[in-house]
């Protein structure tokens, strides 16, 4: 669902925009926002809503883990894409869930 209007996107973005993602800005091209949904001091699972502005993308990266790990990517509003190194990009639409194993190189946008 391609949404070009910020007001309409805000209505669709049920977890909220959060704050400008300055702590992780070096990993992005463009602006993103981070809204933590869990407190790492209270649970072993960190869950956050990351919102990408149009044209923003996450640089190629790997989530490392000694055991378990990886990442769960859930598209909640708008549209975007996900790509694993060496594979075709996947178009993301609300409701899609992507399971990313640890040690897999990916890019998101």
LUMTOR-421217 format. One record per residue: residue number from 0; residue in three letters; x, y, z of N, C-alpha, C, CB in turn. Coordinates in nm, 4 decimals. Glycine has a CB too. Layout:
+-----+------+----------+----------+----------+----------+----------+----------+----------+----------+----------+----------+----------+----------+
!  nr ! rest !     n.px !     n.py !     n.pz !    ca.px !    ca.py !    ca.pz !     c.px !     c.py !     c.pz !    cb.px !    cb.py !    cb.pz !
+-----+------+----------+----------+----------+----------+----------+----------+----------+----------+----------+----------+----------+----------+
! NUM !  Ala !        X !        Y !        Z !        X !        Y !        Z !        X !        Y !        Z !        X !        Y !        Z !
...
+-----+------+----------+----------+----------+----------+----------+----------+----------+----------+----------+----------+----------+----------+
END
This chain:
+-----+------+----------+----------+----------+----------+----------+----------+----------+----------+----------+----------+----------+----------+
!  nr ! rest !     n.px !     n.py !     n.pz !    ca.px !    ca.py !    ca.pz !     c.px !     c.py !     c.pz !    cb.px !    cb.py !    cb.pz !
+-----+------+----------+----------+----------+----------+----------+----------+----------+----------+----------+----------+----------+----------+
!   0 !  Unk !   0.0858 !  -0.1169 !   0.0000 !   0.0000 !   0.0000 !   0.0000 !   0.0905 !   0.1234 !   0.0000 !  -0.0977 !  -0.0003 !   0.1234 !
!   1 !  Unk !   0.1059 !   0.1858 !  -0.1128 !   0.1901 !   0.3032 !  -0.1263 !   0.1142 !   0.4253 !  -0.0759 !   0.2348 !   0.3226 !  -0.2732 !
!   2 !  Unk !   0.1648 !   0.4860 !   0.0312 !   0.0999 !   0.6031 !   0.0909 !   0.1938 !   0.7218 !   0.0774 !   0.0628 !   0.5780 !   0.2411 !
!   3 !  Unk !   0.1513 !   0.8261 !   0.0078 !   0.2370 !   0.9425 !  -0.0141 !   0.2004 !   1.0607 !   0.0745 !   0.2301 !   0.9844 !  -0.1584 !
!   4 !  Unk !   0.0992 !   1.0450 !   0.1587 !   0.0514 !   1.1522 !   0.2440 !   0.0864 !   1.1196 !   0.3890 !  -0.1015 !   1.1730 !   0.2268 !
!   5 !  Unk !   0.1638 !   1.2086 !   0.4562 !   0.2082 !   1.1821 !   0.5939 !   0.0917 !   1.1625 !   0.6904 !   0.2956 !   1.2961 !   0.6430 !
!   6 !  Unk !  -0.0144 !   1.2380 !   0.6725 !  -0.1308 !   1.2270 !   0.7614 !  -0.1957 !   1.0892 !   0.7474 !  -0.2340 !   1.3383 !   0.7303 !
!   7 !  Unk !  -0.2114 !   1.0431 !   0.6248 !  -0.2712 !   0.9116 !   0.6017 !  -0.1802 !   0.8022 !   0.6561 !  -0.2979 !   0.8894 !   0.4513 !
!   8 !  Unk !  -0.0493 !   0.8161 !   0.6356 !   0.0444 !   0.7174 !   0.6885 !   0.0349 !   0.7106 !   0.8403 !   0.1880 !   0.7508 !   0.6456 !
!   9 !  Unk !   0.0250 !   0.8257 !   0.9071 !   0.0153 !   0.8293 !   1.0530 !  -0.1075 !   0.7541 !   1.1021 !   0.0114 !   0.9737 !   1.1026 !
!  10 !  Unk !  -0.2169 !   0.7603 !   1.0269 !  -0.3378 !   0.6858 !   1.0641 !  -0.3148 !   0.5352 !   1.0531 !  -0.4565 !   0.7277 !   0.9750 !
!  11 !  Unk !  -0.2382 !   0.4936 !   0.9526 !  -0.2128 !   0.3515 !   0.9286 !  -0.1067 !   0.2953 !   1.0239 !  -0.1689 !   0.3302 !   0.7839 !
!  12 !  Unk !  -0.0134 !   0.3784 !   1.0671 !   0.1012 !   0.3364 !   1.1472 !   0.0595 !   0.3181 !   1.2934 !   0.2161 !   0.4396 !   1.1360 !
!  13 !  Unk !   0.0011 !   0.2022 !   1.3246 !  -0.0617 !   0.1786 !   1.4547 !   0.0344 !   0.1861 !   1.5732 !  -0.1273 !   0.0451 !   1.4541 !
!  14 !  Unk !   0.1645 !   0.1637 !   1.5517 !   0.2603 !   0.1676 !   1.6616 !   0.3238 !   0.3047 !   1.6810 !   0.3678 !   0.0659 !   1.6385 !
!  15 !  Unk !   0.2932 !   0.3995 !   1.5950 !   0.3443 !   0.5353 !   1.6102 !   0.4829 !   0.5548 !   1.5523 !   0.3459 !   0.5724 !   1.7540 !
!  16 !  Unk !   0.5135 !   0.6797 !   1.5237 !   0.6376 !   0.7164 !   1.4571 !   0.7598 !   0.7022 !   1.5478 !   0.6281 !   0.8579 !   1.4066 !
!  17 !  Unk !   0.7499 !   0.7416 !   1.6718 !   0.8656 !   0.7397 !   1.7602 !   0.9536 !   0.8611 !   1.7379 !   0.9459 !   0.6125 !   1.7397 !
!  18 !  Unk !   1.0796 !   0.8476 !   1.7789 !   1.1751 !   0.9586 !   1.7695 !   1.2689 !   0.9362 !   1.6510 !   1.2566 !   0.9729 !   1.9013 !
!  19 !  Unk !   1.3295 !   1.0440 !   1.6032 !   1.4278 !   1.0312 !   1.4964 !   1.5347 !   0.9309 !   1.5403 !   1.4915 !   1.1697 !   1.4614 !
!  20 !  Unk !   1.5705 !   0.8418 !   1.4515 !   1.6582 !   0.7289 !   1.4812 !   1.8056 !   0.7706 !   1.4734 !   1.6302 !   0.6128 !   1.3841 !
!  21 !  Unk !   1.8453 !   0.8675 !   1.5549 !   1.9813 !   0.9221 !   1.5480 !   2.0871 !   0.8221 !   1.5959 !   1.9902 !   1.0492 !   1.6311 !
!  22 !  Unk !   2.0550 !   0.7380 !   1.6919 !   2.1528 !   0.6423 !   1.7448 !   2.1994 !   0.5427 !   1.6383 !   2.0930 !   0.5666 !   1.8631 !
!  23 !  Unk !   2.1127 !   0.5131 !   1.5415 !   2.1466 !   0.4169 !   1.4370 !   2.1541 !   0.4814 !   1.2989 !   2.0451 !   0.3047 !   1.4354 !
!  24 !  Unk !   2.1601 !   0.6143 !   1.2930 !   2.1571 !   0.6877 !   1.1657 !   2.2684 !   0.6437 !   1.0706 !   2.1685 !   0.8375 !   1.1917 !
!  25 !  Unk !   2.3825 !   0.6034 !   1.1250 !   2.4941 !   0.5646 !   1.0381 !   2.4632 !   0.4389 !   0.9570 !   2.6194 !   0.5422 !   1.1213 !
!  26 !  Unk !   2.3605 !   0.3656 !   0.9952 !   2.3227 !   0.2441 !   0.9236 !   2.2156 !   0.2679 !   0.8176 !   2.2741 !   0.1409 !   1.0212 !
!  27 !  Unk !   2.1720 !   0.3933 !   0.8021 !   2.0643 !   0.4269 !   0.7092 !   2.1085 !   0.5322 !   0.6090 !   1.9419 !   0.4758 !   0.7854 !
!  28 !  Unk !   2.0495 !   0.5273 !   0.4933 !   2.0594 !   0.6358 !   0.3959 !   1.9207 !   0.6982 !   0.3956 !   2.1049 !   0.5849 !   0.2495 !
!  29 !  Unk !   1.9104 !   0.8211 !   0.4446 !   1.7809 !   0.8859 !   0.4620 !   1.7408 !   0.8822 !   0.6083 !   1.6735 !   0.8183 !   0.3748 !
!  30 !  Unk !   1.6210 !   0.9286 !   0.6369 !   1.5735 !   0.9404 !   0.7743 !   1.4833 !   0.8240 !   0.8135 !   1.4993 !   1.0714 !   0.7928 !
!  31 !  Unk !   1.5056 !   0.7757 !   0.9359 !   1.4194 !   0.6726 !   0.9923 !   1.3850 !   0.7134 !   1.1348 !   1.4880 !   0.5317 !   0.9885 !
!  32 !  Unk !   1.2837 !   0.6481 !   1.1905 !   1.2345 !   0.6788 !   1.3248 !   1.2241 !   0.5486 !   1.4029 !   1.0964 !   0.7524 !   1.3196 !
!  33 !  Unk !   1.2522 !   0.5561 !   1.5318 !   1.2532 !   0.4377 !   1.6166 !   1.1556 !   0.4552 !   1.7319 !   1.3948 !   0.4099 !   1.6697 !
!  34 !  Unk !   1.0650 !   0.3586 !   1.7469 !   0.9702 !   0.3589 !   1.8572 !   0.9812 !   0.2249 !   1.9301 !   0.8241 !   0.3841 !   1.8063 !
!  35 !  Unk !   1.0632 !   0.2179 !   2.0383 !   1.0752 !   0.0922 !   2.1127 !   0.9396 !   0.0512 !   2.1707 !   1.1801 !   0.1057 !   2.2258 !
!  36 !  Unk !   0.9050 !  -0.0759 !   2.1551 !   0.7778 !  -0.1275 !   2.2048 !   0.7963 !  -0.2141 !   2.3283 !   0.7076 !  -0.2071 !   2.0964 !
!  37 !  Unk !   0.9196 !  -0.2596 !   2.3526 !   0.9508 !  -0.3346 !   2.4740 !   1.0749 !  -0.2734 !   2.5373 !   0.9723 !  -0.4865 !   2.4433 !
!  38 !  Unk !   1.0919 !  -0.3012 !   2.6654 !   1.2076 !  -0.2522 !   2.7408 !   1.3055 !  -0.3680 !   2.7574 !   1.1648 !  -0.1935 !   2.8807 !
!  39 !  Unk !   1.4276 !  -0.3576 !   2.7015 !   1.5239 !  -0.4681 !   2.7116 !   1.5578 !  -0.5075 !   2.8557 !   1.6507 !  -0.4308 !   2.6398 !
!  40 !  Unk !   1.5351 !  -0.4182 !   2.9510 !   1.5615 !  -0.4501 !   3.0917 !   1.4508 !  -0.5379 !   3.1507 !   1.5754 !  -0.3209 !   3.1740 !
!  41 !  Unk !   1.3361 !  -0.5436 !   3.0827 !   1.2213 !  -0.6182 !   3.1339 !   1.1917 !  -0.7471 !   3.0576 !   1.1005 !  -0.5311 !   3.1309 !
!  42 !  Unk !   1.2522 !  -0.7643 !   2.9401 !   1.2261 !  -0.8834 !   2.8598 !   1.3481 !  -0.9161 !   2.7747 !   1.1014 !  -0.8633 !   2.7706 !
!  43 !  Unk !   1.3609 !  -1.0427 !   2.7383 !   1.4746 !  -1.0852 !   2.6559 !   1.4546 !  -1.0497 !   2.5089 !   1.4965 !  -1.2356 !   2.6701 !
!  44 !  Unk !   1.3329 !  -1.0137 !   2.4727 !   1.3020 !  -0.9829 !   2.3331 !   1.2840 !  -0.8323 !   2.3164 !   1.1747 !  -1.0583 !   2.2869 !
!  45 !  Unk !   1.3696 !  -0.7707 !   2.2347 !   1.3543 !  -0.6286 !   2.2042 !   1.2683 !  -0.6166 !   2.0793 !   1.4934 !  -0.5587 !   2.1842 !
!  46 !  Unk !   1.1629 !  -0.5383 !   2.0898 !   1.0704 !  -0.5160 !   1.9796 !   1.0569 !  -0.3664 !   1.9594 !   0.9316 !  -0.5819 !   2.0068 !
!  47 !  Unk !   1.0717 !  -0.3226 !   1.8346 !   1.0621 !  -0.1796 !   1.8046 !   0.9953 !  -0.1593 !   1.6702 !   1.2012 !  -0.1135 !   1.8056 !
!  48 !  Unk !   0.9273 !  -0.0474 !   1.6561 !   0.8709 !  -0.0061 !   1.5288 !   0.9710 !   0.0901 !   1.4656 !   0.7286 !   0.0602 !   1.5464 !
!  49 !  Unk !   1.0201 !   0.0555 !   1.3484 !   1.1108 !   0.1432 !   1.2738 !   1.0343 !   0.1927 !   1.1519 !   1.2446 !   0.0686 !   1.2322 !
!  50 !  Unk !   1.0256 !   0.3241 !   1.1388 !   0.9551 !   0.3854 !   1.0262 !   1.0578 !   0.4488 !   0.9329 !   0.8511 !   0.4917 !   1.0753 !
!  51 !  Unk !   1.0460 !   0.4200 !   0.8054 !   1.1344 !   0.4737 !   0.7035 !   1.0642 !   0.5875 !   0.6309 !   1.1778 !   0.3636 !   0.6044 !
!  52 !  Unk !   1.1310 !   0.7025 !   0.6156 !   1.0760 !   0.8069 !   0.5287 !   1.0899 !   0.7585 !   0.3845 !   1.1495 !   0.9456 !   0.5503 !
!  53 !  Unk !   1.0108 !   0.8161 !   0.2915 !   1.0269 !   0.7775 !   0.1506 !   1.1723 !   0.7908 !   0.1066 !   0.9366 !   0.8635 !   0.0605 !
!  54 !  Unk !   1.2193 !   0.6944 !   0.0282 !   1.3550 !   0.6904 !  -0.0269 !   1.4604 !   0.6478 !   0.0763 !   1.3912 !   0.8265 !  -0.0826 !
!  55 !  Unk !   1.4233 !   0.6294 !   0.2023 !   1.5180 !   0.5849 !   0.3048 !   1.5451 !   0.4363 !   0.2862 !   1.4635 !   0.6136 !   0.4481 !
!  56 !  Unk !   1.6673 !   0.3956 !   0.3151 !   1.6979 !   0.2528 !   0.3136 !   1.7999 !   0.2218 !   0.4216 !   1.7503 !   0.2086 !   0.1749 !
!  57 !  Unk !   1.7974 !   0.0990 !   0.4634 !   1.8898 !   0.0454 !   0.5631 !   2.0089 !  -0.0114 !   0.4871 !   1.8212 !  -0.0646 !   0.6543 !
!  58 !  Unk !   2.1308 !   0.0267 !   0.5237 !   2.2491 !  -0.0257 !   0.4554 !   2.2574 !  -0.1771 !   0.4707 !   2.3768 !   0.0402 !   0.5101 !
!  59 !  Unk !   2.3318 !  -0.2402 !   0.3803 !   2.3550 !  -0.3835 !   0.3912 !   2.4137 !  -0.4119 !   0.5286 !   2.4494 !  -0.4348 !   0.2779 !
!  60 !  Unk !   2.3608 !  -0.5136 !   0.5964 !   2.4087 !  -0.5455 !   0.7301 !   2.3753 !  -0.6909 !   0.7659 !   2.3473 !  -0.4490 !   0.8335 !
!  61 !  Unk !   2.4388 !  -0.7373 !   0.8733 !   2.4174 !  -0.8732 !   0.9238 !   2.3865 !  -0.8632 !   1.0722 !   2.5424 !  -0.9651 !   0.8979 !
!  62 !  Unk !   2.2857 !  -0.9368 !   1.1176 !   2.2577 !  -0.9493 !   1.2605 !   2.3280 !  -1.0763 !   1.3087 !   2.1015 !  -0.9541 !   1.2898 !
!  63 !  Unk !   2.4314 !  -1.0579 !   1.3898 !   2.5086 !  -1.1701 !   1.4406 !   2.4447 !  -1.2233 !   1.5690 !   2.6552 !  -1.1284 !   1.4658 !
!  64 !  Unk !   2.4655 !  -1.3521 !   1.5944 !   2.4151 !  -1.4114 !   1.7188 !   2.4961 !  -1.5358 !   1.7506 !   2.2635 !  -1.4459 !   1.7078 !
!  65 !  Unk !   2.5272 !  -1.5554 !   1.8779 !   2.5967 !  -1.6765 !   1.9218 !   2.4985 !  -1.7933 !   1.9299 !   2.6650 !  -1.6537 !   2.0588 !
!  66 !  Unk !   2.3720 !  -1.7638 !   1.9621 !   2.2666 !  -1.8651 !   1.9615 !   2.1349 !  -1.7935 !   1.9345 !   2.2618 !  -1.9451 !   2.0975 !
!  67 !  Unk !   2.0448 !  -1.8587 !   1.8638 !   1.9172 !  -1.7946 !   1.8293 !   1.9433 !  -1.6750 !   1.7398 !   1.8402 !  -1.7510 !   1.9568 !
!  68 !  Unk !   1.8878 !  -1.5621 !   1.7771 !   1.9149 !  -1.4381 !   1.7050 !   1.8381 !  -1.4234 !   1.5761 !   2.0588 !  -1.4283 !   1.6760 !
!  69 !  Unk !   1.8885 !  -1.3393 !   1.4910 !   1.8201 !  -1.3062 !   1.3683 !   1.7265 !  -1.1887 !   1.3913 !   1.7435 !  -1.4272 !   1.3148 !
!  70 !  Unk !   1.6291 !  -1.1756 !   1.3034 !   1.5375 !  -1.0622 !   1.3111 !   1.4045 !  -1.1006 !   1.2494 !   1.5963 !  -0.9382 !   1.2405 !
!  71 !  Unk !   1.2986 !  -1.0430 !   1.3025 !   1.1652 !  -1.0598 !   1.2487 !   1.1234 !  -0.9259 !   1.1911 !   1.0645 !  -1.1102 !   1.3574 !
!  72 !  Unk !   1.0900 !  -0.9214 !   1.0644 !   1.0503 !  -0.7994 !   0.9963 !   0.9008 !  -0.8077 !   0.9662 !   1.1333 !  -0.7781 !   0.8656 !
!  73 !  Unk !   0.8242 !  -0.7129 !   1.0206 !   0.6792 !  -0.7114 !   1.0001 !   0.6419 !  -0.5775 !   0.9387 !   0.6016 !  -0.7355 !   1.1343 !
!  74 !  Unk !   0.5852 !  -0.5799 !   0.8203 !   0.5402 !  -0.4562 !   0.7564 !   0.4023 !  -0.4223 !   0.8131 !   0.5357 !  -0.4705 !   0.5989 !
!  75 !  Unk !   0.3918 !  -0.3067 !   0.8798 !   0.2661 !  -0.2697 !   0.9451 !   0.1895 !  -0.1604 !   0.8711 !   0.2936 !  -0.2243 !   1.0858 !
!  76 !  Unk !   0.2594 !  -0.0791 !   0.7918 !   0.1935 !   0.0303 !   0.7194 !   0.2817 !   0.0720 !   0.6028 !   0.1650 !   0.1519 !   0.8136 !
!  77 !  Unk !   0.2217 !   0.1289 !   0.5006 !   0.2985 !   0.1744 !   0.3853 !   0.3475 !   0.0575 !   0.3027 !   0.4162 !   0.2594 !   0.4298 !
!  78 !  Unk !   0.4589 !   0.0776 !   0.2345 !   0.5182 !  -0.0284 !   0.1534 !   0.6690 !  -0.0081 !   0.1514 !   0.4596 !  -0.0290 !   0.0083 !
!  79 !  Unk !   0.7385 !  -0.1102 !   0.1130 !   0.8837 !  -0.1021 !   0.1061 !   0.9373 !  -0.2271 !   0.0420 !   0.9453 !  -0.0822 !   0.2452 !
!  80 !  Unk !   1.0628 !  -0.2578 !   0.0699 !   1.1213 !  -0.3785 !   0.0150 !   1.2267 !  -0.4345 !   0.1098 !   1.1822 !  -0.3507 !  -0.1224 !
!  81 !  Unk !   1.2560 !  -0.5605 !   0.0863 !   1.3534 !  -0.6347 !   0.1654 !   1.4337 !  -0.7183 !   0.0678 !   1.2846 !  -0.7240 !   0.2757 !
!  82 !  Unk !   1.5643 !  -0.7289 !   0.0911 !   1.6463 !  -0.8109 !   0.0035 !   1.7565 !  -0.8815 !   0.0821 !   1.7070 !  -0.7255 !  -0.1076 !
!  83 !  Unk !   1.7720 !  -1.0111 !   0.0566 !   1.8849 !  -1.0864 !   0.1078 !   1.9920 !  -1.0854 !  -0.0001 !   1.8440 !  -1.2327 !   0.1473 !
!  84 !  Unk !   2.1171 !  -1.0804 !   0.0408 !   2.2270 !  -1.0789 !  -0.0546 !   2.2175 !  -1.1996 !  -0.1480 !   2.3624 !  -1.0779 !   0.0190 !
!  85 !  Unk !   2.2293 !  -1.1730 !  -0.2782 !   2.2256 !  -1.2791 !  -0.3781 !   2.0867 !  -1.3224 !  -0.4201 !   2.2978 !  -1.3959 !  -0.3272 !
!  86 !  Unk !   1.9827 !  -1.2588 !  -0.3634 !   1.8446 !  -1.2938 !  -0.3987 !   1.7712 !  -1.1710 !  -0.4507 !   1.7699 !  -1.3534 !  -0.2768 !
!  87 !  Unk !   1.6582 !  -1.1948 !  -0.5154 !   1.5744 !  -1.0856 !  -0.5656 !   1.5100 !  -1.0097 !  -0.4497 !   1.4656 !  -1.1401 !  -0.6607 !
!  88 !  Unk !   1.4871 !  -0.8803 !  -0.4677 !   1.4179 !  -0.7997 !  -0.3664 !   1.2722 !  -0.8447 !  -0.3554 !   1.4255 !  -0.6481 !  -0.4013 !
!  89 !  Unk !   1.2187 !  -0.8344 !  -0.2346 !   1.0800 !  -0.8716 !  -0.2058 !   1.0035 !  -0.7447 !  -0.1725 !   1.0710 !  -0.9754 !  -0.0884 !
!  90 !  Unk !   0.8911 !  -0.7219 !  -0.2398 !   0.8061 !  -0.6062 !  -0.2127 !   0.7291 !  -0.6303 !  -0.0829 !   0.7082 !  -0.5797 !  -0.3313 !
!  91 !  Unk !   0.7348 !  -0.5331 !   0.0073 !   0.6668 !  -0.5453 !   0.1369 !   0.5366 !  -0.4662 !   0.1368 !   0.7582 !  -0.4967 !   0.2511 !
!  92 !  Unk !   0.4326 !  -0.5286 !   0.1871 !   0.3018 !  -0.4657 !   0.2030 !   0.2523 !  -0.4962 !   0.3435 !   0.1999 !  -0.5158 !   0.0947 !
!  93 !  Unk !   0.1617 !  -0.4146 !   0.3993 !   0.1132 !  -0.4384 !   0.5355 !   0.0643 !  -0.5819 !   0.5559 !   0.0010 !  -0.3412 !   0.5681 !
!  94 !  Unk !   0.1063 !  -0.6384 !   0.6690 !   0.0684 !  -0.7743 !   0.7034 !   0.1737 !  -0.8780 !   0.6692 !  -0.0580 !  -0.8091 !   0.6352 !
!  95 !  Unk !   0.2729 !  -0.8412 !   0.5893 !   0.3772 !  -0.9370 !   0.5532 !   0.4751 !  -0.9554 !   0.6687 !   0.4519 !  -0.8905 !   0.4268 !
!  96 !  Unk !   0.5198 !  -1.0789 !   0.6878 !   0.6166 !  -1.1130 !   0.7913 !   0.7346 !  -1.1832 !   0.7244 !   0.5521 !  -1.2033 !   0.9024 !
!  97 !  Unk !   0.8546 !  -1.1346 !   0.7510 !   0.9768 !  -1.1937 !   0.6974 !   1.0616 !  -1.2388 !   0.8163 !   1.0555 !  -1.0916 !   0.6057 !
!  98 !  Unk !   1.1016 !  -1.3653 !   0.8180 !   1.1911 !  -1.4176 !   0.9211 !   1.3328 !  -1.4159 !   0.8652 !   1.1493 !  -1.5626 !   0.9656 !
!  99 !  Unk !   1.4216 !  -1.3442 !   0.9326 !   1.5591 !  -1.3283 !   0.8861 !   1.6511 !  -1.4029 !   0.9831 !   1.5985 !  -1.1763 !   0.8756 !
! 100 !  Unk !   1.7105 !  -1.5128 !   0.9400 !   1.8009 !  -1.5858 !   1.0289 !   1.9251 !  -1.5030 !   1.0618 !   1.8420 !  -1.7192 !   0.9652 !
! 101 !  Unk !   1.9889 !  -1.5345 !   1.1727 !   2.1163 !  -1.4717 !   1.2069 !   2.2177 !  -1.5017 !   1.0965 !   2.1684 !  -1.5219 !   1.3454 !
! 102 !  Unk !   2.3120 !  -1.4107 !   1.0790 !   2.4243 !  -1.4241 !   0.9849 !   2.3850 !  -1.4089 !   0.8382 !   2.4894 !  -1.5575 !   1.0039 !
! 103 !  Unk !   2.2644 !  -1.3613 !   0.8067 !   2.2206 !  -1.3376 !   0.6697 !   2.2366 !  -1.1892 !   0.6391 !   2.0729 !  -1.3839 !   0.6485 !
! 104 !  Unk !   2.3052 !  -1.1557 !   0.5296 !   2.3268 !  -1.0166 !   0.4919 !   2.2028 !  -0.9636 !   0.4197 !   2.4528 !  -1.0027 !   0.4024 !
! 105 !  Unk !   2.1485 !  -0.8504 !   0.4690 !   2.0224 !  -0.7966 !   0.4156 !   2.0298 !  -0.6456 !   0.3977 !   1.9054 !  -0.8322 !   0.5083 !
! 106 !  Unk !   1.9334 !  -0.5957 !   0.3200 !   1.9107 !  -0.4516 !   0.3020 !   1.7611 !  -0.4309 !   0.3045 !   1.9745 !  -0.3969 !   0.1675 !
! 107 !  Unk !   1.7169 !  -0.3190 !   0.3653 !   1.5742 !  -0.2885 !   0.3733 !   1.5509 !  -0.1442 !   0.3336 !   1.5196 !  -0.3151 !   0.5151 !
! 108 !  Unk !   1.4327 !  -0.1194 !   0.2780 !   1.4008 !   0.0177 !   0.2422 !   1.2575 !   0.0340 !   0.2031 !   1.4880 !   0.0641 !   0.1317 !
+-----+------+----------+----------+----------+----------+----------+----------+----------+----------+----------+----------+----------+----------+
END
